[in-house]
Amino acid sequence: MSETPDLFGERSPAPGGAGDGSDSTEADSTAPLAARMRPRTLDEVRGQEKLLGEGRPLRRMLEGGELQSCILWGPPGSGKTTLARLLARRADAHFVAFSAVTEGVARVREIIAEARVRRRASDRATILFCDEIHRFNRAQQDAFLPHVEEGVVVLIGATTENPSFEVNRPLLSRAPVFILEPLDPPALREILEDAVADSERGLGSLGVEADAEALDFLAHAADGDARRGLGAVEVAARIASEAPERRLTLEIAKEALQHRFAIYDKSGEEHFNLISALHKSVRGSHPDAALYWLARMIEGGEDPMYIARRLIRMATEDIGLADPQALPMAVSAWQSLHFLGQPEGELSLAEVVVYLATAPKSNRVYRAWKEARGAARESRSAPVPMNLRNAPTDAMAEWGYGEGYQYDPDLPDGISKQSFLPEGIGEPPFYHPGPFGFEREIRKRLDWWEERRRAGDQNESEASG
């Protein structure tokens, strides 16, 4: 990229990197269609009604040219860069695009120095647009703080990752987060229609007519990403322009797309969103939804062994003893997947997902385990009762180890009334069987044993009386 001096003698990349917020690629016919069709005004922006509707804070900021540091969080192709450029244009601010992937703190210092010169010379504000801001570590993000507080630059950070995890708290307190949603198919359809018809910046000069079903297909296949949709329609339009009819048909759209890559990052937030959706669908006894989210993860390239491990967790956490077969089923699916590999082993995952989703649910063991661990933490030094201790030597027997222990299977009812917990713990009912599935049978057993214990106490009382 060539460099040209500006009025202040500072380094300023010539087209595209810095300037007044306009995008010089609009007039460059060799630039990607997504760059050429970038909205120039707020009226050209499609979608994001929750952010840009009447009276919304971001719309007021754009219409009024108000400058405030902020974080734009949204998936690829949802309009983060476009909104930052529009804000710079409306506020007549100098726009500097910066990527946290390819540049570092040294470049930030250069931009800050240039912004100070600019503000002294012309009182013109500088918008520093930091793409992929989550790529900076916490210490690197701290480099922005004093300059944002001083007003040397207005920082607009763009991220595809959850800012509450990836952006440090001091920066979040100074830059409100605006959440951009994936563009829905109707908004993407409008974007594609505009591109096909626009002769100045789009594909209108090709003289191609696009069938409605072709545009609908591409709008859905873009998965909320305008950049992906525009890239696909550009390829499709060029293929169609070489045909005698010059029609962009559904077949041509499919040929241009070739393969639809699912939006999925195995280490990012979407990974956790999808496994959460699968888990909650299983817990909510919805087999169809559970199968759908399983398929989304598999199609996105998730490690199926990770899914198998999570299904084992679901079997223990959400089904528990309401269906004791749930855990063996989940473990069997994991073993089957390990033995068969993909794609054959995927059916084992589908089978156990349906089984778990349709099994009776109980988290009573999960809750009992948490309560028992809490009690154990509060009584770490409580001694084991003497009747529960083993006496492998004569000396330990003389000391009272094992004294008073009753061997339950030899008793008439197979149950004793001895205590199995340390003194001071009492008899807390950690485990309360639920009303569903096999836990109803467990409830009967516990009630019967409790009756036998109470009967034993009564018999002893009568004998002593």
N, C-alpha and C positions, 0 to 999 in steps of 0.2 A: 504494500500500500504506500503510495507516494505521500509526502508530507508537504504542506504549504504553510508559510508563516501567516498568521492573522494580524489584526491591527495591533495586538499587544506583543508581538514578537514571540508568541508561544508556539509550541508544536501542536499542530492540529491536523489529524488525518483528513485527507481530501475525500471525497464522497463516502457517505454512509456512516463513518465512525463517530463524527462529532459535527455539531452544527446547530441549526435552529429547530431541530425536531422533524424536519422534512426528511423523506427517504429518497435519496437520489437514484435509487434503483428503479423508481417508478418509470423513468423515461428510458431505461436500459432494456432493450428488447432481448438481450442475452441473459438477463437475470431470471431466476426462477419465478414462476407465476405467482407464488405466494408473496414474494417481495414486491412484485409490480402491482399487485392488487391490494396492498396494505391500505386500509381505510385512511383517507386524508382528513375527514371530518367526523364528528360524532354521529351524524346522520347515516354515514356509511357503515357504521359498526353494526354487526348482526349478533343477536343473542345477548346474553348477560343482562337480562332485564332486571334481575335482582340487584345488580350493582348500578345499572345505568338508567333505571326507571326514574320517572319524575320525582324530585325531592330526595333522591338517594344521595348519600354523602359524596360518593365518587363522581356522580354526575354534576353535583354542585361545584365540586373542585374543578372539573373539566370545563364547565360552562363559564365559571368565574375566573378561570386562570389562576386559582389559588394554589400556591406552592406549599406542599407539606410532605415531609418524608413519609414513606409508606412501604409496605411489603405487599406484593401481588403474588398470591399463591394460587396456582392452578395447573392443570395438566398441559402437556405440550399442545401448541396450536390453539390455545383458548383466547389469545389476544393480549398477553401481558406486555409484550414489546410495543404493540400498537397503542395501548392506552398510555404508556409512558411517553411515547413520541407525541401523541395528541396533546398531552398535558404541557409538554415543552413548547409546542407550537402555540397553544392558546395563551400561555404565560409569556411568550416571547423570551424564553430562556434558552441558554446555550445547552445543547444536549450532548453528553458524552456517554457512549456505550462502552461497557467494560465487562469482560467475561472472567468470572472467578476460576474458570477451567484453564484458561491459557495465560492469564496475567496474575500478578501478585501485588503485595503491599507496596513494592517499590513504584509500580505504576500508579497506585492510589495516591502516593505522595506527590507524584508529578501532577496528577489531575488537580489535587488540592492546591498546589502552588499556582497552577494556571488559573484556577477559579479565584484565588485571592487577587491576582493581577487584574483579572477581568472585572471584578467587583469594584476595585479602586479606580480603574480607568473609565468604566462606562456604567457602573452600578447595575450591571446585568447579572441576573442569577444564573447559576449553573446547576443543571440536573445531571446527577451521576446515576446512570442506569446500570446496576450491577446484576447481570444475568447469572443464574445459577449461584446465588449468594450462599446457598447451603454448602457449597464446596469449600468455602472458607472455614477454617477452624475458629474456635472461640476467640483466641488471641488475635487472629487476623481480623475478625469482625470488630474487635475492640478498636482497631485503627480508625474506623469511621466515626466513633462516638464524639470526640471533642469537636470535630469539624461539623457534624450534624447539629450539635448543641449550639455552636457559635454561628451557624447559618451560612458557613462558607459554601456548602453544597446542600442541595436537596437530594437526599438519597432515595431512589426507588429501587428496591431489591425485588428480583423475580426468582421464584423458586417453584419446583414441582414437588417438593417435600414439605411435610408438616412443619411450619415455622416453630411451633411450640417445642419440637424436638431438635431442630437444626439451627435456629437463630437464637443467639443469647438474649437473656431477659432484659439487660439494660437497653439493647437496641430495640427490642419489641416495645418497651415502654415509651420510646420516642417515635416509633413508626407504626401506626395502626396497620392491621392486616386486612386486606380486601381479598375475599375468596372468589375466584373465578371457577365456574362450573364447566365441564365438558360441553361443547356446543351441541345442541340437540339436532336431530335430523332436519327439521324444518329450517332452522337457521343455516345449517350447512347447505341445504338445497338452494336457499337464496344466494349464498356466497358463490356456489357453482354456477348458478344461472347468470349472475352478474359477470363472472369471469368469461363465460362462453359468449355473452353478448357484447362485452366491452371491446371496441375496436382500437381504443387508444392504448390501454394498458394490458388488456386481456387477450382473448382468443378470437375476437370478432373478425379480425382480418383473414382468418382461415375459412370463413364462410361455411361453418359447420352448423347443422341443426341437431340439437340433442333431444332424444326421446325422453319423455317424462320418466319412464321406468328405468332408464339408464342413469339419470341424475338421482333418482330415489335410491338406486342400488349403491352408487358411489357415496351418497350422503350417509347412508347407514354404515357402509364399510369403513368410513373414515374414523369411526369410533370417537367422535367428538373433537377431532383434530382437524382444524381448517387447513393447516399446512399439508397434511396427508391427503385430504380431499382434493385440494388444488393441484397437488403433484400428480394425482391419479387422473384428474380430468384433463390436465395438459397432455399427458401421454395419450389418453383416449382420443382427444380432439385431433392430435397430429396423425394418429392412425386413421381416423375417420376422414381426414382431409385428403388422404391418398386414395380413397375409394370413390368410384364414379358418383355415388349418391350423396356423398358428403354428409352422411347421417351418423351420429354417434348413437349406436344401438346398445341394447343390453349386452349382447355378445361381445361387442368391442369393449365395453366397460369392464366386463369380466376378464377379457384378454389383457387389458391394461393393468388391472389390479394384480393379476396372477395369483397372489396369495395374500390373504388378510392376516396381518400380524396382530395378535391381541396385545393390548396395552397391559404390560405386566412386568414388574420389576421385583425379582425374587428377594432383593434386599431392601426394598423401599416400602412406603406406607401401603401401597396397593396389595402387597403380599399379605400384610396383616389384616387389611380390610376384607380380603377374600376368605382367608381362613376363619375370620370372625363371622362372616356371613354363613359359611358352611356350618360352623359350630352352633350358631344360633338357630339355623334351620333344622338341624338334628334335634337340638333341645326342644324346639317348638313343634316336633312331630310332623314335619312337612317334608315327606320324601322327595317330592318333585323339586322343591327349591333346593334341597340338599344335593340332589343329583346335578342340578344346574350349576351350583357353585363349585362342585367337584369338577365338572367338565370345564368350567372357566379356568380353574387352576391348571388342569392337565393341558388344555389347549395353549395356555400361556407359558408352558415350559417348566412348571413347578416340579421339583423332585418328588416323585410319587412316594418314596420312602418317608419323606417328611410328613406327607398327608397321612400315611399309614400310622405313624407314631402319634399324630394328633387324634386319630380315630380311637386309638387305644386310650388316650386321655379322656375322650368323650365318654367312652364306655364306663370308665371308673367314676368320672365326675358327675355325669348326668343320668346314667341308667342305674349304675350301682347294683345293689342286690334286688332291685325290683325285677331284674332279669339276669340271673347269674351267668347265662350263656353269652351275654353281650361281650364280656371281656375275652373269653376263648374265641369268639367269632372274630373280634378285632385282631387278636394275635394271629389267628389263622390267616387272615387277609394279608397281614404283614409278611408271614412266612411264604404264602403263595406268591406274593409279588416278588419277594426275594428269589424264589425258585424259578418263576416263569419269566420275569423281566417284563419289559414293555414291547408291544401293547397288550399282550395277552393278560398280564397280571392286573391291568386296570379294571377288568371286570370284577375281580375280587374286591377292589375298593368300592365299586358301585354297589355290589351285593351287601357289603357290611354297612355302607351308608344307609341303604334302605332299611336294613335290619335295625340299626340303631335308631333311625328316625321313627320307626313304627313300634319300637319297644316301649313298655311302660317306663316312666321316668321316676327317678328318686335321687336326690342329692343328700340323703340322710347320712350315709357313710362319710361323704365329703365333709359335711358339717360336724359330724362327731369327731372326725380326725382333727379338725381345726381346734375344737374345744379341748380335746385330750392333750394336744400339743401345748395349748395355752396353760392348762393345769400343770403339765410337766415342767414348763418354764418357771412357774411360780413356786414349785416345790422340788427344785433340783436336788436338795440335800435330804429329802425325806427318806429314811431308811426303809429297806425292804422288810416287811413283817417277817418275824422269825419262822412262822409256819410255812412261808413260801420259799425259805432258803433251803438250798441243797446241803446235805451233810455227808460229803464223800469220805470224811475221816472220823474216827471215834472221838477225837478231841472236839471237833466241831459239833458232834451230837451232844457231847457233855455240856457244851456251851449253850445249848438250846436251839441249835439250827434244826429246822424241820419239825420242831415240837408242836404238836397240836394239828398237824396237817391231816386232812381227811381225803382219802382217795375216792373221789365222787363215783366212779363206775361201780364200786363195790357196795355202795349204799342202796337201800331198798328202792328209792325213787330215782337213784342216779344223780342226786343233787344234794350238796351240803349247804349249810348256812354260814360257812366260814367266810371271813372277809378276804378279799384279794387286793385291797388297796392299802396304801400307807395310812397311818393314823393322821387325822386332820383332813384327809381328803373326803372321808365319808363314803357315801355310795352315790356319786353324781351320775345321773342318767345321760351319759354322753350320746349314746345311740338311741334314737327314737325311730323305730321302723315306720315307714310310710304306709299309706292305705292302698297302694297299688302293687300288682304283680306278686312276686314271691315274698315280698316283705309282709304281706298279710299273714303268710304262714309263719314267718319269723316272729311276728307279733304274738301269735298264738303260743309259740314255744316259750317265749320270754314270760308271758303271763302265767303259763302253767308252772314254770320253774319258780316264779315269784310266789305262787300259791303254795308250792311244796315247802319253800323256805318259811313262809308265815305259819304253815301248819306245823312245821318242826318246832318253831319258837313256841307255839301254843301248847304242844305236847310237853315240851320241857317245863313250861310254866305250871301246867297241871300236875306233872310228876313231882315238882319241887314243892307244890302247895300241899 
